[in-house]
Each structure stands twice: as structure tokens, then as C-alpha cells.
Amino acid sequence: MQYTATLSSQNQIIIPKIVRQALGVEAGESITFDLSAQPLVSVKKNQSFLSLAGCLKSYVKGKVLTDKEIDRRISVYKIQEYAQKEDRSR
């Protein structure tokens, strides 16, 4: 199906309601216009990074680390890495 939108004098497009509903977009959300298949234009809703939160939950096995535990493990790793470099330089 095709729907028509008009470009205003301020270069704004009002997306028809049925198209907004099909894309699942609301006011303030971002969409992408893909011109790579000219003369056709592909339009898609941009996903926010936060919308991906939890999408990999089913792949997690074992304990989920807290931010504090991740920071602690990074610190331990950096200390060990530094110690190894010091040992090699002697």
C-alpha cells in the first residue's frame, strides 16, 4: 500500500496515522530514511539502545554480575596485567 505525506514550507513531514501505527512510532521518536534503493525510499523506526535491555537474558548462564562486581573484576585484572608487565621488564 502507498500513503502520501506533504512536505511543509518548514521542511517537515506529517506521517499519516496508519503509517505511524505500522512503524510503531510516536511523537519525538527517531526514524531513518534509507535512500540506497533510489527511487524507492525505505523508512524504519530507530531502536533505542535501552529498548534492547534484557533481550539476551535467556542466554545468560549462572550468576549475573552487578556493576560493582564488574568494576572490581576489571580492577583486579588491570592490577594483574600491570604486575605481569613489571615482571617481564625485569
Secondary structure, 3 states (H helix, E strand, C coil): CCCCCCECCCCCECCCHHHHHHHCCCCCCCEEEECCCCCCCEEEECCCHHHHCCCCHHHCCCCCCCHHHHHHHHHHHHHHHHHHHHHHHC
